[in-house]
Amino acid sequence: MELTIRTSTFLSRGFAAVAVAGVLALTACGNAPSTPVDPQVLNGDEVSGAGFKNSGGGLLGADGLAFGINKNPHANGGGSANTGIGVNAYLWRGALDTLSFMPLSSADPFGGVIITDWYQPPGDAGERYKATAYILGQDLRADGVRVTVFKQVMQSGQWTDAEVSPGTNEQVEDKVLARARQLRVQSATN
């Protein structure tokens, strides 16, 4: 009986720590820019300019989310922005900033997965979009991020899956990369 009580106490404390970390990570997402990417990208329209705002404050800060200290200053190009999470902090923050106009469903900084909830563009009641971003490693590389955008249209009172415009996923990936590069330059000048 005593072993069961100690185990359950340990598990409840561990669960509480994970819950607190999750709440803090999601709370920090509220400091991202409100419209870093023109939502017309989702409709396949061309987007000119980056349209990003600097959002250096909050829990994530300018250098990204950090839970630990990297003892090797030469790992992944050095710098504090590459420490603490399992993926590249610039790509992680770039993806959060880029997708911040959509409601966030879940974010896993250790696994590098960001999932948004459905977003309905203003003035278009017949379409909605959802995105999933995968940060694939600890290096800031062009092939280090994959974004998949999903689209649904209203037909006969039901949401049905539809095909997104060709090149939409690549355009969003390019915006994530541009934002990640911008964040890296900003941290190098600070």
Backbone torsions as a table, in degrees:
resi	resn	phi	psi	omega
1	MET	NA	-41.7	-179.1
2	GLU	-64.3	-38.9	178.7
3	LEU	-63.2	-39.8	179.2
4	THR	-63.7	-42.9	-179.7
5	ILE	-64.6	-45.0	179.9
6	ARG	-64.2	-41.8	178.8
7	THR	-63.3	-44.9	-179.0
8	SER	-66.9	-34.5	176.8
9	THR	-65.7	-43.4	178.6
10	PHE	-62.3	-45.0	-179.4
11	LEU	-64.4	-40.6	-179.8
12	SER	-67.4	-35.6	176.7
13	ARG	-68.3	-40.8	178.1
14	GLY	-63.8	-42.3	177.9
15	PHE	-62.8	-40.9	179.7
16	ALA	-63.1	-40.3	179.3
17	ALA	-64.7	-41.8	178.4
18	VAL	-65.4	-41.5	179.6
19	ALA	-63.4	-42.8	179.0
20	VAL	-63.4	-43.2	179.1
21	ALA	-62.6	-40.5	178.8
22	GLY	-64.9	-43.7	179.0
23	VAL	-62.9	-43.1	179.0
24	LEU	-63.1	-41.7	179.9
25	ALA	-64.5	-42.9	-179.8
26	LEU	-71.9	-33.2	177.3
27	THR	-63.5	-37.6	-178.5
28	ALA	-66.0	-25.4	-178.8
29	CYS	-66.9	-19.7	178.9
30	GLY	-69.8	-13.2	179.8
31	ASN	-90.5	1.7	-179.5
32	ALA	-73.9	157.7	179.3
33	PRO	-59.2	149.4	-174.6
34	SER	-75.2	-35.1	-179.9
35	THR	-140.7	72.0	-177.1
36	PRO	-74.4	-23.2	-179.8
37	VAL	-126.6	137.1	176.2
38	ASP	-65.2	120.4	-178.0
39	PRO	-60.4	-10.1	177.2
40	GLN	-65.0	-17.2	175.1
41	VAL	-56.4	-36.7	-178.3
42	LEU	-65.5	-27.0	178.3
43	ASN	-89.0	0.8	178.2
44	GLY	89.0	4.3	179.2
45	ASP	-75.2	151.3	176.4
46	GLU	-69.4	144.3	177.9
47	VAL	-122.1	127.3	178.3
48	SER	-107.2	139.7	179.3
49	GLY	81.0	159.0	-177.0
50	ALA	-80.1	-41.1	178.4
51	GLY	65.9	31.9	-177.6
52	PHE	-98.5	152.2	174.1
53	LYS	-115.7	149.1	175.8
54	ASN	-79.8	124.9	-178.5
55	SER	-123.8	42.6	-170.7
56	GLY	-55.8	-7.2	-177.1
57	GLY	-89.4	-171.7	175.8
58	GLY	84.8	-176.7	-179.2
59	LEU	-62.2	-40.3	-179.5
60	LEU	-70.5	-36.6	179.0
61	GLY	62.3	-172.2	-176.8
62	ALA	-75.0	-24.5	-175.5
63	ASP	-96.3	-0.5	179.1
64	GLY	95.2	-179.1	-177.3
65	LEU	-77.9	129.8	-179.5
66	ALA	-133.6	121.3	178.4
67	PHE	-108.2	-10.3	-176.6
68	GLY	-149.1	-173.1	-179.6
69	ILE	-121.4	128.7	177.4
70	ASN	-83.2	118.4	-178.3
71	LYS	-75.4	-16.9	-179.3
72	ASN	-103.8	103.8	-177.1
73	PRO	-70.1	-10.9	-178.2
74	HIS	-97.4	-2.9	-178.9
75	ALA	-69.4	132.4	176.5
76	ASN	52.5	41.2	177.3
77	GLY	86.9	1.0	179.0
78	GLY	72.6	-175.3	178.1
79	GLY	90.1	151.5	-176.0
80	SER	-74.8	-17.2	-176.3
81	ALA	-73.5	-13.2	-180.0
82	ASN	-101.2	17.6	-177.1
83	THR	-113.0	153.9	168.8
84	GLY	94.0	-29.1	179.0
85	ILE	-121.3	164.1	-175.0
86	GLY	-78.8	-4.9	-178.1
87	VAL	-130.1	171.8	179.2
88	ASN	-63.0	123.5	-175.8
89	ALA	-66.4	-32.9	179.3
90	TYR	-68.7	-43.6	177.4
91	LEU	-66.0	-38.1	178.8
92	TRP	-61.4	-51.3	-179.3
93	ARG	-67.3	-37.2	177.0
94	GLY	-61.2	-40.1	178.4
95	ALA	-68.3	-42.4	177.5
96	LEU	-61.6	-45.0	179.9
97	ASP	-64.0	-43.1	-176.5
98	THR	-66.0	-39.2	-177.2
99	LEU	-94.1	8.5	-173.9
100	SER	-67.5	-14.7	177.4
101	PHE	-76.0	-11.4	177.1
102	MET	-101.6	146.7	177.4
103	PRO	-65.9	137.8	-177.8
104	LEU	-83.9	128.2	177.7
105	SER	-94.9	-47.7	176.3
106	SER	-157.6	155.1	179.1
107	ALA	-145.9	127.5	179.7
108	ASP	-122.3	97.5	-176.7
109	PRO	-69.3	-17.9	179.7
110	PHE	-86.2	-36.0	177.4
111	GLY	-89.6	-16.4	178.3
112	GLY	76.7	35.7	-178.3
113	VAL	-121.1	129.9	175.2
114	ILE	-122.8	126.7	179.3
115	ILE	-123.7	126.6	177.4
116	THR	-95.4	164.6	171.9
117	ASP	-91.3	177.5	-178.8
118	TRP	-66.4	137.8	178.7
119	TYR	-121.5	129.3	177.6
120	GLN	-111.1	116.4	-178.9
121	PRO	-60.1	142.3	178.7
122	PRO	-58.8	135.3	177.7
123	GLY	81.6	2.7	179.6
124	ASP	-129.7	85.9	-175.5
125	ALA	-75.5	-9.6	-174.8
126	GLY	-96.8	0.3	-178.7
127	GLU	-136.3	150.0	171.6
128	ARG	-148.3	156.3	-173.6
129	TYR	-133.2	154.1	177.3
130	LYS	-143.0	147.7	-179.0
131	ALA	-134.8	149.8	172.8
132	THR	-128.9	127.5	178.7
133	ALA	-115.2	136.0	177.0
134	TYR	-119.3	122.3	172.6
135	ILE	-94.5	121.7	-165.8
136	LEU	-97.7	-0.8	179.4
137	GLY	-175.8	-170.8	-177.5
138	GLN	-98.0	-1.6	-179.7
139	ASP	-99.7	146.3	175.1
140	LEU	-84.5	91.7	-177.3
141	ARG	-131.4	156.5	-179.8
142	ALA	-62.8	-31.4	179.2
143	ASP	-93.4	17.2	-178.2
144	GLY	-89.4	0.4	-179.8
145	VAL	-140.1	139.2	174.2
146	ARG	-129.8	131.1	178.5
147	VAL	-123.6	133.9	174.9
148	THR	-121.4	124.9	179.2
149	VAL	-106.2	134.3	178.4
150	PHE	-113.0	146.0	-177.9
151	LYS	-130.7	141.5	171.7
152	GLN	-131.2	146.9	177.2
153	VAL	-122.9	151.0	179.5
154	MET	-84.5	121.4	176.9
155	GLN	-135.4	119.5	179.6
156	SER	55.6	39.5	177.4
157	GLY	78.5	7.5	-179.9
158	GLN	-125.2	142.6	173.7
159	TRP	-80.3	126.6	177.5
160	THR	-124.8	146.5	-179.7
161	ASP	-65.3	142.8	177.8
162	ALA	-137.1	163.3	-179.6
163	GLU	-85.0	135.0	175.8
164	VAL	-78.0	159.2	179.6
165	SER	-61.6	142.9	178.8
166	PRO	-58.0	137.4	177.8
167	GLY	87.5	-4.0	-178.6
168	THR	-62.0	-47.4	-179.2
169	ASN	-59.3	-43.0	-179.7
170	GLU	-66.6	-37.2	178.3
171	GLN	-64.6	-41.1	178.8
172	VAL	-68.0	-40.7	176.1
173	GLU	-59.2	-41.8	178.1
174	ASP	-62.0	-38.7	178.0
175	LYS	-66.3	-39.4	177.0
176	VAL	-62.0	-46.6	-179.9
177	LEU	-62.8	-41.8	179.4
178	ALA	-62.7	-42.4	179.5
179	ARG	-66.9	-39.8	178.9
180	ALA	-62.8	-42.4	177.4
181	ARG	-63.5	-41.5	178.5
182	GLN	-61.1	-43.8	178.7
183	LEU	-64.0	-38.8	178.9
184	ARG	-65.4	-42.8	177.8
185	VAL	-62.7	-43.4	179.5
186	GLN	-61.6	-40.8	-178.9
187	SER	-72.4	-28.4	178.8
188	ALA	-72.0	-30.0	-179.3
189	THR	-85.6	-12.2	-179.8
190	ASN	-87.9	NA	NA
